[in-house]
Amino acid sequence: MKPVLIMTTVSDIELGKTIGKILVGEHLAACVSIVDRVNSIYAWRGEIYDDVEYLVMIKTVLAKAKKVFERVKELHSYEVPELIMIEVSDITEDYWGWMKDWLLSI
């Protein structure tokens, strides 16, 4: 089992909270952190945008990543949501143990 961090952005904090509560409630994530108000500059359909978004950081395991991606796409308001996964190379044993306890408790 390998810990991963999956990131997405959302247009409003309530959507981020909804996604987080569903993912944790379904044991797809051990924790979801939402970073308040980040500036995102991106290209979309030939235009450059400068928007305020909320960064959603999803702590889970590689084995559940595909399902996390699917659920986020189902719940997200964007046509093409950002979904980026980073493999975690170091993690404290106590936090990792807590994550595994929740993610494997169903």
N, C-alpha and C positions, 0 to 999 in steps of 0.2 A: 504494500500500500504506500502511495506516494502523496504527500501534501501538495496542493496547488492553490494558487490565488487567481481567481477569475475577476476581471474588471469590466465594468460597463459604465456608461453615463446615461442619465435620465434628465428630462426637462424639468421635473419638479420633485421635491422631496417626498411628497406623499406616494408617488409611484415607486420611488426607491424603497420606502418603508413597506409598501405592499409586496414588492418582489422579495425583500428580505424576510418578511414574516412567513411568506409561503415557502420559500426555500428552506428556512430553518424548521418550519413546522412539518415539512415533508422529509426531514432528515437528509436533504440534499446539500445542506451547508451547516457547519457548526456555528458560524458567526458571519454576519453581514455588517460591514461598517459603511457608513455614508459620510462622505466628506462634503461639507456645505460649500456651495458656490465656487466652482472652478470655472475659469474662462477657457472656452474651447474655440479654437480657430480651425476651420475645416472647409474643404471644398465639397459642394453638393450640387450636382446638375449644372455645372459650369459657373457657379457663383461661389464667392468666398464669404463665409459667415463668421461672425464673432459673437458667440452666445454664452450665456451663463448656464451651466449645467451642474449636476450633482454626480460625484464619482461614487460608484457602488463597488465595494471590494468584498468578494465572496470567498470565504475560506472553506475549502472542501478537499476532496481527494481525487486523484486522477480517474479512478474507477467510476466516479459519479459525474465527471465533467461533461460528458455528452448529454446526459439528462439535464444538467444545469443549463447548458446552452439551449436545449429544446424548450425548457420551461421559461427561461428569460425571453426567448423569441415569442412565445405564446403570450406573455404578460406585458411585453414592452410596447410603447406607443410609437416608436420609430419604425419606419419601413425597413431600414438596415441598421439595427442596433450594433454598437461597438461591443465585441466580445473578444477579449484578449486573455489568454491563460499563461501564467508564469509558473514554472515548476519551482518549488521551494527547496533550496539545497541545505539549509540549516533551520532548525526549529528546536525550541527547548523541549525537553522530555515531558515536563508536566503539561505544557500546552498541547503538545502532540497527543499525549494520553487522553486529555480531556476531549480533544477533537474526535479521536477514534471512538471513545465511549459514546458520544452523541451520534455520530454518523453510522455506527454499527448497532445501535440500540433498537432497531426495528425488526 
